[in-house]
Amino acid sequence: MNYTGASRINVLYTDQTHHSDTLVYSDGSGSLVWSNGVIVWLDNKENAADGMSFTKT
């Protein structure tokens, strides 16, 4: 499964009720790949998902 148009937003909480949002980017893309019973996330924008996989336990 491929995705495009993903956003990264940094949220800074100054207290329990106030926060500020900063849009870092809105052109992220990547994919989720099913292989041998494991879902592997491939992030094309920041490589934030390097080595990240999801398995059912």
N, CA, C and O of each residue as an XYZ file, in Angstrom:
228
protein
N       0.844     -1.158      0.000
C       0.000      0.000      0.000
C       0.893      1.225      0.000
O       1.789      1.345      0.835
N       0.656      2.122     -0.920
C       1.420      3.368     -1.004
C       0.586      4.532     -0.482
O      -0.643      4.514     -0.555
N       1.270      5.538      0.045
C       0.566      6.746      0.474
C       1.338      7.981      0.027
O       2.560      7.949     -0.112
N       0.612      9.056     -0.192
C       1.195     10.347     -0.541
C       0.433     11.434      0.202
O      -0.637     11.184      0.757
N       0.984     12.628      0.211
C       0.313     13.762      0.838
C       0.302     13.714      2.354
O      -0.524     14.374      2.986
N       1.210     12.943      2.952
C       1.262     12.849      4.415
C       1.867     14.122      5.003
O       2.724     14.756      4.388
N       1.411     14.483      6.196
C       1.893     15.688      6.874
C       2.620     15.343      8.157
O       2.331     14.347      8.821
N       3.570     16.197      8.481
C       4.200     16.150      9.800
C       3.908     17.477     10.465
O       4.201     18.542      9.921
N       3.325     17.398     11.652
C       2.993     18.596     12.422
C       3.628     18.457     13.803
O       3.377     17.484     14.513
N       4.439     19.424     14.174
C       4.992     19.460     15.526
C       4.019     20.220     16.417
O       3.585     21.322     16.079
N       3.684     19.629     17.547
C       2.749     20.243     18.491
C       3.501     20.512     19.787
O       4.087     19.601     20.372
N       3.485     21.756     20.233
C       4.140     22.161     21.478
C       3.058     22.542     22.477
O       2.298     23.485     22.254
N       2.994     21.805     23.575
C       2.041     22.103     24.638
C       2.719     22.984     25.677
O       3.741     22.611     26.252
N       2.139     24.160     25.911
C       2.689     25.076     26.899
C       2.076     24.859     28.278
O       2.659     25.235     29.294
N       0.896     24.248     28.300
C       0.262     23.819     29.545
C      -0.839     22.830     29.161
O      -0.857     22.352     28.026
N      -1.742     22.518     30.063
C      -2.748     21.495     29.795
C      -3.808     21.926     28.782
O      -4.513     21.079     28.234
N      -3.930     23.209     28.530
C      -4.994     23.670     27.625
C      -4.493     24.456     26.410
O      -5.275     24.718     25.497
N      -3.235     24.832     26.374
C      -2.721     25.660     25.287
C      -1.608     24.926     24.532
O      -0.743     24.275     25.119
N      -1.672     25.061     23.205
C      -0.631     24.457     22.382
C      -0.475     25.255     21.090
O      -1.349     26.037     20.717
N       0.650     25.044     20.420
C       0.868     25.635     19.103
C       1.272     24.525     18.144
O       1.986     23.593     18.518
N       0.806     24.636     16.900
C       1.098     23.658     15.864
C       2.005     24.291     14.816
O       1.805     25.441     14.426
N       3.003     23.535     14.361
C       3.873     23.981     13.288
C       3.894     22.912     12.207
O       4.320     21.784     12.454
N       3.437     23.260     11.013
C       3.472     22.328      9.895
C       4.911     22.229      9.399
O       5.500     23.227      8.985
N       5.470     21.028      9.441
C       6.843     20.805      8.990
C       6.847     20.492      7.495
O       7.652     21.049      6.748
N       5.961     19.611      7.057
C       5.789     19.337      5.634
C       4.426     18.704      5.400
O       3.793     18.194      6.325
N       3.981     18.746      4.136
C       2.712     18.126      3.771
C       2.840     17.315      2.479
O       1.843     17.025      1.819
N       4.069     16.956      2.129
C       4.307     16.207      0.897
C       4.985     14.864      1.165
O       5.738     14.362      0.330
N       4.715     14.296      2.322
C       5.309     13.011      2.664
C       4.732     11.868      1.853
O       3.593     11.930      1.390
N       5.533     10.822      1.686
C       5.073      9.640      0.964
C       5.812      8.418      1.489
O       6.834      8.528      2.166
N       5.276      7.271      1.164
C       5.907      6.034      1.592
C       5.012      4.858      1.267
O       4.109      4.952      0.436
N       5.280      3.739      1.943
C       4.483      2.545      1.702
C       4.524      1.622      2.904
O       5.423      1.695      3.742
N       3.537      0.761      2.965
C       3.481     -0.333      3.923
C       3.521     -1.613      3.099
O       2.717     -1.798      2.185
N       4.463     -2.496      3.429
C       4.665     -3.711      2.653
C       4.457     -4.921      3.552
O       5.045     -5.010      4.629
N       3.618     -5.850      3.106
C       3.363     -7.097      3.822
C       4.341     -8.128      3.293
O       4.356     -8.409      2.094
N       5.173     -8.704      4.185
C       6.153     -9.692      3.756
C       6.395    -10.702      4.867
O       6.790    -10.330      5.972
N       6.161    -11.973      4.580
C       6.419    -13.061      5.535
C       5.760    -12.833      6.893
O       6.373    -13.075      7.932
N       4.507    -12.366      6.883
C       3.763    -12.178      8.116
C       4.119    -10.924      8.894
O       3.685    -10.757     10.034
N       4.909    -10.037      8.286
C       5.341     -8.802      8.943
C       4.987     -7.630      8.033
O       5.155     -7.713      6.816
N       4.500     -6.544      8.620
C       4.278     -5.312      7.868
C       5.492     -4.416      8.091
O       5.863     -4.124      9.228
N       6.101     -3.988      6.994
C       7.275     -3.110      7.052
C       6.869     -1.740      6.528
O       6.240     -1.630      5.475
N       7.235     -0.688      7.276
C       6.910      0.688      6.897
C       8.123      1.297      6.213
O       9.219      1.296      6.775
N       7.939      1.813      5.015
C       8.990      2.493      4.261
C       8.573      3.948      4.090
O       7.581      4.238      3.421
N       9.326      4.861      4.691
C       9.026      6.294      4.682
C       9.967      6.979      3.696
O      11.181      6.963      3.899
N       9.435      7.579      2.638
C      10.263      8.205      1.608
C      10.693      9.627      1.939
O      11.597     10.149      1.287
N      10.083     10.268      2.921
C      10.367     11.678      3.205
C      11.549     11.848      4.164
O      12.519     12.530      3.832
N      11.476     11.242      5.333
C      12.502     11.437      6.363
C      13.266     10.161      6.699
O      14.223     10.190      7.473
N      12.844      9.052      6.121
C      13.377      7.742      6.517
C      13.170      7.495      8.005
O      13.956      6.796      8.645
N      12.111      8.074      8.545
C      11.813      7.937      9.973
C      11.484      6.505     10.353
O      11.588      6.129     11.520
N      11.091      5.712      9.378
C      10.649      4.348      9.659
C      11.743      3.306      9.423
O      11.459      2.108      9.431
N      12.971      3.738      9.217
C      14.043      2.782      8.952
C      14.074      1.682     10.004
O      14.196      1.948     11.200
N      13.961      0.460      9.544
C      14.024     -0.683     10.452
C      12.740     -0.935     11.220
O      12.717     -1.818     12.077
N      11.664     -0.194     10.949
C      10.435     -0.373     11.701
C       9.562     -1.425     11.033
O       9.277     -1.363      9.837
N       9.144     -2.398     11.846
C       8.232     -3.419     11.340
C       7.181     -3.697     12.397
O       7.376     -3.407     13.577
N       6.074     -4.259     11.965
C       4.953     -4.540     12.845
C       4.625     -6.013     12.725
O       4.440     -6.528     11.622
N       4.551     -6.696     13.869
C       4.206     -8.109     13.897
C       3.080     -8.332     14.877
O       2.963     -7.618     15.873
N       2.249     -9.321     14.598
C       1.167     -9.667     15.513
C       1.744    -10.545     16.621
O       2.452    -11.516     16.357
N       1.430    -10.188     17.860
C       1.936    -10.973     18.990
C       0.797    -11.673     19.699
O       1.024    -12.384     20.678
